[in-house]
Amino acid sequence: MTTSRDFYEPCYQYLWSSPPTYDRMTEEKYAQLMHCIATEKPTGFTDMEYLEMPYEMKAWHGSAVRSGFMDILLQDLELEGAPRLKTLKLHLFGDSEYSYNWNDTDERGQRFMRQLKRISQAKPFNEFSLEVLMELDCTLKPNLDISHIDFYKLTKFTGKEDVNQKGRPSDVLPFLIEVLSQAPNLKEVRFYWGDLLASSEILRSYWDLIVKLQDIILNLEKVELFCNLGVFMHPSYLLLPPNNCKKVAYSGVFSPSWWRHFAAYPFIAVEHMSLFSVGCNMHDEIFVIFEDEGGNKKMSLGESGKREDTSKILLEPLSMSGLKWFDMSAKSAFQGAGRFGTWPANTVKRVLEANRYLTTACIKNLAIETAGRVEKALREEEEFELAHLADDLPVAFTPQLDLQREKARGSLRREEEAEKARQDDPGSVSDDDEKYAFEEGPEDWVFSRTGKYYGS
């Protein structure tokens, strides 16, 4: 099909070139595609190596079904079996307000899922992989028979929670336990949780399920990459990566208790860590860390703690000592616009003390990020942070810190001059004059007087 010019227009934009954008096919485009299939008589899907079922194809209704395309795909899969298929990627979303509904209760839908499982099971493990992107929503499980999915071949799993609506733990936790316990060959695990903060009572109510899920994750021996973005259950709970995982990313609202647990945990196999923290001032949950009979570190709930501000605490020396790369920029965690996070003031110092194998590029990056925090603390007159951010840092940090201090002084002088000019002549200074650009490594940033950072 990819060699036919007749298939270029309906397929290239929507099917071949841009799966990551998940542009949905229109009725008109499906009609074009079906006309091409009828006139060109393609040989089917015998050479197909990659099959991705995105949003508009996952339910047995809509344009893909009405046009007849899904029936053709199903027929070819049943007749030919996709002998060269190497990767199958499924998007399984529930019936929430913000998503489409996966419903394989239709007879053809069940046939389709069973055929995909037969194809998966017929392939040797080293010749086939399954990737699943799944919405962590309570409406998904009733409409999806997970027995139709060969989780043994699952290599990449992404669980996404609605950004505006957290799933019920009574649905989400058992579902994740059921799925991940059947996936011993996972290599990449990503969680995207919503940012809505739950009550700390949620930890006490579902503690046994949380511990069970954590144990399953710890024992996923083949996982190389683990991302936990957003708030899992509560800001004080640190969801640990698999024991052998080398690359880890965290981002979200982290409480002082989260940071203390982070400092105490060894992360034995982790070599690359990206971390972006939005601080919080809240009543914390206290976790008690202890060793079981086998010498493994475990954690249990203690009493609720006092209210603390993340930026006003200091970390104990870190147990993590094998890092080759560590950064704390939003760009690294979200792969989007960068901004400064909130972390304990001596975090960088503790990372450098404990990890002797950090690369030169990593240290330079940490210097830039620390300098940005120093500049921000100077502006906001945060005495505690200023006293500890640059405390006992390597000489390599000095040029960046001095540069940011000078820029902060210059910016403050300009603000004072602008304020004086406004008082002398209220119409002489525009709002745009209140923003001052400065470079932060390879990125440009703009600081506004409200204390927020924006990518320019």
KEGUFI-549017 format. One record per residue (C-alpha): residue number from 1; x negated, y negated, z. Coordinates in pm, 1 decimal. Example, Ala and Ser with C-alpha at 12.3 -4.5 7.8 and 13.67 -1.06 7.14 Angstrom:
// KEGUFI-549017
   resi       east      north         up
      1    -1230.0      450.0      780.0
      2    -1367.0      106.0      714.0
END
This chain:
// KEGUFI-549017
   resi       east      north         up
      1        0.0        0.0        0.0
      2     -279.6     -243.1       77.7
      3     -405.2     -222.1     -282.4
      4      -75.0     -328.8     -436.7
      5      -21.9     -695.9     -517.6
      6      353.7     -644.9     -494.7
      7      319.2     -567.9     -125.1
      8       93.0     -863.4      -52.0
      9      347.5    -1135.8       24.9
     10      583.1     -948.3      259.1
     11      311.0     -749.2      432.2
     12       -3.4     -958.4      457.8
     13      124.2    -1236.4      680.8
     14      340.1    -1020.4      904.9
     15      197.6     -669.0      906.6
     16     -166.3     -659.6      802.4
     17     -337.1     -979.8      905.0
     18     -167.7    -1096.6     1221.0
     19      -49.3     -828.1     1465.8
     20     -193.5    -1029.3     1759.2
     21       48.9    -1314.8     1691.3
     22      349.9    -1082.5     1681.5
     23      535.9    -1292.7     1425.4
     24      869.6    -1124.9     1375.3
     25      968.9    -1015.8     1025.4
     26     1272.8    -1195.2      886.4
     27     1564.0    -1025.0      709.9
     28     1436.7    -1171.6      382.7
     29     1085.9    -1030.6      431.4
     30     1220.7     -685.9      515.0
     31     1435.3     -700.2      200.8
     32     1123.0     -783.0       -2.4
     33      933.9     -498.5      161.6
     34     1211.7     -248.4       91.6
     35     1233.2     -363.3     -271.0
     36      858.1     -306.1     -308.3
     37      886.4       40.8     -154.6
     38     1173.2      128.1     -390.8
     39      995.1        4.7     -704.6
     40      631.1       89.8     -629.1
     41      689.5      431.7     -472.9
     42      397.1      419.3     -225.5
     43      247.6      749.8     -122.2
     44      349.6      704.7      237.5
     45      138.2      689.3      549.9
     46     -103.9      978.0      500.2
     47     -405.7      743.2      517.5
     48     -279.9      536.0      812.1
     49     -538.2      512.9     1092.4
     50     -377.6      248.7     1316.2
     51       -9.1      215.6     1405.5
     52      116.2      -64.5     1626.3
     53      479.3      -89.3     1725.6
     54      531.6     -455.1     1819.5
     55      839.6     -626.9     1953.4
     56     1064.7     -625.9     1649.4
     57     1010.5     -254.3     1575.9
     58     1038.8      -99.3     1916.8
     59     1418.1      -87.1     1947.2
     60     1633.5      116.1     1713.1
     61     1829.8     -189.0     1607.1
     62     1753.9     -524.0     1444.8
     63     1607.3     -610.1     1105.3
     64     1364.2     -317.3     1090.5
     65     1648.1      -67.2     1130.2
     66     1912.7     -249.4      926.4
     67     1674.0     -276.5      632.1
     68     1603.8       98.1      638.5
     69     1231.2       52.6      701.5
     70     1228.6      239.6     1033.5
     71     1408.0      534.1      874.0
     72     1142.0      551.3      600.9
     73      865.9      531.1      861.9
     74     1030.8      802.6     1071.7
     75     1080.9     1027.4      768.5
     76      718.6      994.9      660.6
     77      591.0     1058.8     1013.3
     78      801.7     1374.7     1040.1
     79      699.1     1502.8      695.6
     80      332.3     1406.9      695.5
     81      243.7     1372.1     1063.1
     82       -2.7     1081.8     1008.1
     83     -305.8     1314.1      981.0
     84     -561.4     1030.1      994.5
     85     -402.1      826.5     1272.7
     86     -666.8      728.8     1528.2
     87     -494.5      461.7     1737.5
     88     -132.4      419.3     1843.1
     89      -33.1      100.0     2025.4
     90      309.9       69.1     2186.6
     91      478.4     -240.9     2327.1
     92      734.0     -129.4     2584.3
     93      946.6     -414.0     2713.0
     94     1260.2     -411.0     2921.6
     95     1589.0     -594.3     2892.6
     96     1505.9     -913.4     3078.6
     97     1617.8    -1257.4     2970.0
     98     1280.4    -1325.5     2809.5
     99     1225.0    -1001.7     2618.6
    100     1374.2     -752.7     2379.3
    101     1505.8     -419.5     2493.9
    102     1333.5      -89.6     2428.3
    103     1612.5      165.5     2399.4
    104     1527.8      511.1     2272.9
    105     1866.2      657.1     2364.6
    106     1963.0      647.6     1995.8
    107     1906.4      989.0     1834.4
    108     1667.7      843.8     1576.4
    109     1482.1      656.1     1846.3
    110     1431.2      976.7     2040.9
    111     1312.5     1156.1     1727.2
    112     1069.0      873.9     1660.9
    113      919.4      885.3     2011.9
    114      898.9     1266.0     2012.0
    115      718.2     1258.1     1677.9
    116      465.6     1006.5     1808.9
    117      401.1     1234.9     2106.7
    118      356.5     1539.0     1879.2
    119      104.6     1345.6     1670.4
    120      -80.4     1240.3     1985.0
    121      -91.0     1590.0     2135.2
    122     -211.3     1744.6     1808.8
    123     -520.1     1520.5     1800.8
    124     -845.7     1603.8     1979.1
    125     -908.9     1362.0     2263.3
    126    -1219.6     1212.5     2101.6
    127    -1030.7     1140.3     1777.6
    128     -722.7      963.5     1909.7
    129     -634.8      693.5     2161.4
    130     -310.3      549.0     2290.9
    131     -272.9      185.8     2398.9
    132       33.2       68.1     2592.0
    133      146.9     -283.8     2673.9
    134      431.6     -248.7     2922.2
    135      657.0     -502.2     3090.1
    136      675.1     -448.7     3465.0
    137     1048.1     -499.9     3473.5
    138     1319.3     -305.7     3653.1
    139     1528.2     -278.3     3334.7
    140     1265.1      -84.8     3142.3
    141     1268.1      254.8     3310.7
    142     1640.9      334.3     3261.2
    143     1597.1      278.7     2886.7
    144     1268.0      463.7     2841.2
    145     1201.6      832.5     2880.4
    146      831.0      830.3     2961.3
    147      817.0     1204.0     2898.6
    148      808.0     1097.5     2530.6
    149      465.4      938.5     2584.0
    150      138.3     1131.3     2597.4
    151      -25.7      939.1     2881.6
    152     -315.0     1185.7     2890.5
    153     -444.2     1014.2     2573.0
    154     -387.8      665.8     2717.7
    155     -710.6      462.1     2700.0
    156     -584.3      102.6     2737.5
    157     -301.1       -5.5     2965.5
    158     -161.3     -356.8     3008.7
    159      117.0     -425.8     3256.7
    160      284.0     -766.4     3234.4
    161      520.3     -925.0     3479.5
    162      753.0    -1204.4     3371.2
    163      579.6    -1532.8     3451.5
    164      901.0    -1678.0     3595.7
    165     1052.4    -1372.6     3760.8
    166      871.3    -1113.0     3969.3
    167      977.3     -753.1     3932.8
    168     1118.6     -575.0     4235.7
    169      843.6     -378.6     4415.9
    170     1090.4      -94.0     4466.4
    171     1093.8      -55.3     4085.0
    172      746.2     -169.5     3982.8
    173      532.2       26.1     4230.7
    174      683.3      374.6     4173.2
    175      678.9      314.7     3797.6
    176      309.2      221.0     3796.7
    177      227.8      514.6     4022.6
    178      408.8      751.9     3787.0
    179      235.7      616.7     3475.2
    180     -120.3      573.9     3605.6
    181     -123.1      910.9     3782.1
    182      -81.2     1072.6     3437.5
    183     -361.7      872.4     3272.8
    184     -702.1     1007.3     3384.3
    185     -872.8      894.3     3062.6
    186     -800.4      523.0     3091.0
    187    -1088.9      293.7     2996.0
    188     -925.6      -48.6     3030.5
    189     -659.8     -165.1     3277.7
    190     -506.4     -512.2     3274.9
    191     -236.9     -654.9     3499.0
    192      -70.3     -990.0     3438.3
    193      141.8    -1079.5     3739.7
    194      376.4    -1374.0     3777.4
    195      264.4    -1673.0     3983.2
    196      566.5    -1682.0     4213.3
    197      459.2    -1624.0     4573.3
    198      640.4    -1358.0     4773.1
    199      687.3    -1344.4     5148.3
    200      423.1    -1158.6     5347.0
    201      699.8     -921.7     5458.8
    202      673.1     -760.9     5116.9
    203      338.6     -611.1     5222.8
    204      485.7     -452.5     5532.7
    205      794.8     -325.7     5353.2
    206      604.9     -154.6     5070.9
    207      267.9      -85.6     5234.1
    208      273.7      291.5     5176.5
    209      347.4      249.4     4803.9
    210       81.8      -21.9     4771.5
    211     -178.3      206.2     4932.7
    212      -77.3      495.1     4705.4
    213     -111.9      278.8     4394.0
    214     -447.1      148.2     4516.1
    215     -579.0      501.4     4570.2
    216     -473.5      603.0     4218.0
    217     -649.7      299.1     4069.3
    218     -967.1      362.5     4269.2
    219     -985.9      715.8     4129.4
    220     -949.7      625.3     3761.0
    221    -1305.6      739.8     3697.2
    222    -1339.3      637.3     3331.0
    223    -1219.2      276.8     3358.5
    224    -1484.7       30.2     3241.9
    225    -1279.3     -291.1     3249.5
    226    -1028.0     -402.4     3513.7
    227     -838.8     -733.8     3504.6
    228     -596.7     -848.7     3772.1
    229     -453.3    -1186.8     3676.0
    230     -187.6    -1358.3     3884.0
    231      -50.0    -1267.8     4226.4
    232      -17.2     -897.2     4307.1
    233      240.2     -871.2     4587.6
    234       83.0    -1140.6     4808.6
    235     -213.7    -1386.9     4788.4
    236     -387.3    -1213.4     5079.4
    237     -403.2     -869.9     4912.1
    238     -713.0     -779.6     4710.2
    239     -629.3     -511.3     4452.9
    240     -958.1     -325.3     4415.2
    241    -1094.4     -197.9     4081.8
    242    -1169.7      167.7     4001.8
    243    -1482.2      293.4     4173.8
    244    -1689.3      325.0     3853.9
    245    -1569.5        5.3     3684.3
    246    -1841.7     -226.8     3550.0
    247    -1640.6     -529.5     3433.7
    248    -1387.9     -699.1     3661.0
    249    -1181.5    -1017.4     3632.1
    250     -958.7    -1178.9     3893.2
    251     -753.2    -1495.1     3875.3
    252     -469.9    -1629.9     4083.4
    253     -381.7    -1776.3     4420.7
    254     -619.3    -1625.3     4675.5
    255     -587.6    -1681.9     5048.5
    256     -876.2    -1696.9     5300.2
    257     -805.9    -1335.3     5397.1
    258     -842.1    -1231.4     5031.0
    259    -1182.4    -1400.1     5019.6
    260    -1301.1    -1235.1     5339.7
    261    -1205.9     -893.2     5207.1
    262    -1376.1     -982.2     4877.2
    263    -1699.2    -1064.7     5064.0
    264    -1686.8     -739.4     5263.2
    265    -1619.4     -503.0     4971.2
    266    -1932.7     -367.9     4793.3
    267    -1797.0     -339.3     4434.2
    268    -2070.4      -80.6     4388.0
    269    -2055.7      -32.2     4009.9
    270    -1955.9     -386.0     3905.1
    271    -2210.1     -568.2     3688.9
    272    -1995.0     -839.1     3530.3
    273    -1737.0    -1037.8     3727.2
    274    -1519.3    -1331.2     3623.2
    275    -1322.3    -1502.6     3894.6
    276    -1091.2    -1802.6     3898.0
    277     -922.0    -1898.6     4221.1
    278     -642.5    -2139.3     4297.8
    279     -667.9    -2201.9     4669.4
    280     -377.4    -2201.0     4910.6
    281     -307.5    -2333.6     5256.1
    282      -85.8    -2076.1     5421.5
    283      -28.9    -1839.1     5711.2
    284     -253.9    -1551.6     5617.1
    285     -221.2    -1177.6     5651.7
    286     -504.9    -1013.5     5842.5
    287     -639.4     -684.8     5709.3
    288     -841.1     -444.3     5918.9
    289    -1115.6     -264.6     5726.3
    290    -1231.1       69.5     5864.7
    291    -1407.9      387.4     5750.8
    292    -1225.1      718.9     5726.0
    293    -1375.1     1059.0     5809.1
    294    -1541.1     1077.9     5467.5
    295    -1713.1      743.5     5513.2
    296    -1483.4      566.0     5265.6
    297    -1377.4      212.5     5347.4
    298    -1001.9      179.8     5404.0
    299     -777.7     -110.5     5489.7
    300     -471.4     -149.8     5709.6
    301     -244.0     -438.9     5802.0
    302     -312.8     -634.8     6118.0
    303     -128.1     -931.5     6263.2
    304      -37.9    -1244.9     6069.9
    305     -316.5    -1496.6     6102.2
    306     -341.8    -1871.7     6129.6
    307     -295.2    -2132.0     5859.0
    308     -621.0    -2202.6     5675.1
    309     -735.0    -2386.0     5364.9
    310     -945.9    -2177.9     5122.6
    311    -1184.4    -2464.7     5050.6
    312    -1248.2    -2514.0     5423.6
    313    -1380.5    -2167.2     5506.0
    314    -1729.2    -2019.6     5471.2
    315    -1798.6    -1665.0     5355.2
    316    -2010.8    -1412.9     5537.5
    317    -2295.1    -1254.7     5331.3
    318    -2159.1    -1051.5     5039.5
    319    -2172.1     -671.9     5026.4
    320    -2171.8     -683.4     4645.1
    321    -2530.4     -674.0     4517.1
    322    -2538.0     -531.3     4162.3
    323    -2410.9     -823.6     3955.2
    324    -2580.3     -929.2     3633.3
    325    -2316.6    -1191.3     3551.0
    326    -2078.0    -1391.2     3766.8
    327    -1874.5    -1695.2     3678.9
    328    -1585.7    -1885.5     3826.7
    329    -1449.6    -2088.9     3537.0
    330    -1088.9    -2077.0     3422.8
    331    -1211.0    -2022.4     3068.0
    332    -1373.0    -1693.3     3164.7
    333    -1068.5    -1563.7     3349.9
    334     -791.2    -1682.3     3121.0
    335     -980.0    -1731.8     2792.7
    336     -802.9    -2064.1     2768.3
    337     -850.8    -2423.5     2874.4
    338    -1097.6    -2453.2     3158.2
    339    -1049.7    -2629.4     3489.2
    340    -1205.5    -2624.7     3831.6
    341    -1079.8    -2371.1     4078.5
    342    -1081.1    -2366.2     4456.8
    343    -1315.3    -2132.8     4639.9
    344    -1501.1    -2122.6     4972.0
    345    -1771.2    -2386.8     4961.2
    346    -2063.7    -2145.0     5003.1
    347    -1945.2    -1885.6     4749.2
    348    -2219.3    -1955.0     4494.0
    349    -2484.0    -1948.9     4764.7
    350    -2364.9    -1606.8     4884.2
    351    -2353.8    -1467.9     4529.3
    352    -2710.8    -1580.5     4461.4
    353    -2837.1    -1443.8     4793.1
    354    -2698.6    -1095.4     4736.9
    355    -2746.1    -1050.0     4361.4
    356    -3105.4    -1066.1     4241.1
    357    -3041.6     -955.3     3883.3
    358    -2823.9    -1241.4     3760.5
    359    -2933.3    -1363.5     3419.4
    360    -3080.6    -1707.5     3358.4
    361    -2775.1    -1802.5     3153.3
    362    -2549.0    -1699.1     3440.3
    363    -2741.0    -1911.4     3691.0
    364    -2723.9    -2210.9     3457.3
    365    -2349.7    -2160.7     3420.9
    366    -2307.3    -2144.5     3799.4
    367    -2510.7    -2463.8     3832.0
    368    -2275.8    -2640.9     3591.7
    369    -1965.3    -2517.8     3774.6
    370    -2108.7    -2609.4     4115.7
    371    -2205.2    -2953.0     3987.4
    372    -1850.4    -3008.9     3869.2
    373    -1717.9    -2920.0     4214.4
    374    -1970.1    -3156.2     4373.5
    375    -1855.8    -3436.6     4144.0
    376    -1493.0    -3367.5     4234.2
    377    -1573.5    -3356.7     4607.1
    378    -1757.7    -3689.7     4579.8
    379    -1457.5    -3848.4     4417.0
    380    -1214.2    -3712.7     4673.2
    381    -1453.0    -3768.8     4967.8
    382    -1436.5    -3406.3     5079.9
    383    -1705.2    -3408.3     5347.2
    384    -1687.8    -3036.1     5432.7
    385    -1733.5    -2929.0     5070.9
    386    -2013.1    -3178.7     5012.4
    387    -2195.1    -3042.7     5316.1
    388    -2188.1    -2682.4     5191.5
    389    -2147.5    -2673.0     4811.4
    390    -2510.7    -2755.7     4734.9
    391    -2659.4    -2613.4     5053.8
    392    -2976.3    -2405.9     4998.2
    393    -2922.4    -2364.4     4623.0
    394    -3215.0    -2286.1     4387.3
    395    -3423.7    -2564.3     4236.8
    396    -3268.2    -2480.2     3898.4
    397    -2942.4    -2633.7     4025.4
    398    -3096.7    -2972.0     4109.5
    399    -3083.8    -3139.1     3762.9
    400    -2716.1    -3056.5     3713.2
    401    -2624.9    -3165.3     4065.5
    402    -2814.5    -3493.3     4030.5
    403    -2651.2    -3555.5     3692.6
    404    -2301.5    -3502.5     3831.0
    405    -2369.0    -3719.6     4134.6
    406    -2481.1    -4001.9     3907.5
    407    -2178.1    -3957.8     3681.9
    408    -1949.7    -3962.1     3983.7
    409    -2106.6    -4283.1     4109.3
    410    -2075.1    -4439.6     3762.6
    411    -1712.5    -4331.5     3728.4
    412    -1626.6    -4466.4     4070.8
    413    -1789.7    -4797.8     3984.4
    414    -1586.2    -4816.9     3663.2
    415    -1267.6    -4737.2     3852.7
    416    -1341.6    -5011.2     4103.4
    417    -1409.0    -5255.9     3818.8
    418    -1086.2    -5151.7     3642.2
    419     -887.5    -5194.3     3964.1
    420    -1038.1    -5536.9     4021.8
    421     -958.5    -5636.7     3662.0
    422     -600.3    -5517.6     3705.4
    423     -559.6    -5726.6     4018.0
    424     -704.2    -6031.6     3842.4
    425     -501.8    -5975.1     3523.3
    426     -240.9    -5692.2     3544.8
    427     -211.0    -5666.0     3165.0
    428     -581.7    -5630.5     3092.7
    429     -625.4    -5257.5     3164.1
    430     -431.1    -4982.8     2986.3
    431     -356.0    -4639.0     3125.9
    432     -601.6    -4486.8     2878.2
    433     -884.0    -4683.4     3038.9
    434     -829.9    -4488.7     3358.5
    435     -969.6    -4165.1     3209.8
    436    -1341.3    -4101.0     3181.3
    437    -1494.8    -3822.5     2978.0
    438    -1798.4    -3625.7     3082.9
    439    -1964.4    -3314.9     2944.1
    440    -1960.6    -2992.3     3137.2
    441    -2189.8    -2748.5     2959.1
    442    -2046.6    -2667.0     2613.8
    443    -1701.0    -2807.6     2696.8
    444    -1568.7    -3164.3     2716.4
    445    -1350.3    -3263.4     3007.0
    446    -1145.5    -3563.1     3110.0
    447    -1082.6    -3657.0     3469.7
    448     -766.3    -3845.6     3558.2
    449     -713.4    -4044.5     3872.6
    450     -448.8    -3798.1     3987.3
    451     -725.6    -3548.6     4059.2
    452     -634.8    -3310.2     3776.6
    453     -864.8    -3193.1     3500.6
    454     -758.1    -3168.4     3139.5
    455     -939.7    -3028.8     2837.5
    456    -1001.8    -3312.1     2591.3
END
